């Protein structure tokens, strides 16, 4: 039997998409799809929360003058659905994060440590040294936990804006239980304040 509840929501989305396409055509009548990057026709993309710009802004606030946003975004761009990245090309990753010169890799490693200390990633040692593997944790949950812990880097205006925007796009992450507070899984989860494995 066909579940109508699964079928019906697609119609409003199609109407909205068509209205957007009609408006785009009016605003840019000479621009065809050949000028544009479209995920349905081009490979080499990843899934990114629509709130990512605001998440990165909050991260940079938390980093106390040592922006980590581009380091995080470069890491995210290498991850697949397993939220796991092998850090076997540190020099390349440093360059892609915007760091150049003799201190590029060292600066990248320091930003990675900050991300680990804040709890956005967890690092594990391996063949590339103390920083060989990275696990990307749910940024919504990390920011919420830092907020509840009273971290002054989480500005109230940006936190409230993140909650509002998450609601607009249907992201329910803020309604999820805190995995670090749950006695059934806390022992299996990386602790937000720990970056012991990143010490190098």
Secondary structure, DSSP 8 states (H G I E B T S, - for coil): ---HHHHHHHHHHHHHHHHHHHHHHHHTTT--GGGS--TTT--S-----TTHHHHHHHHHHHTTTS--HHHHHHHHHH--TT-EEE---HHHHHHHTT--STTHHHHHHHHHHHHHHHTSEEEEEETTEEEEEEEE--HHHHHHHHHHTT-TTS-HHHHHHHHHHHHHHT--GGGS--TTT-TTTGGGS--TT--GGG--
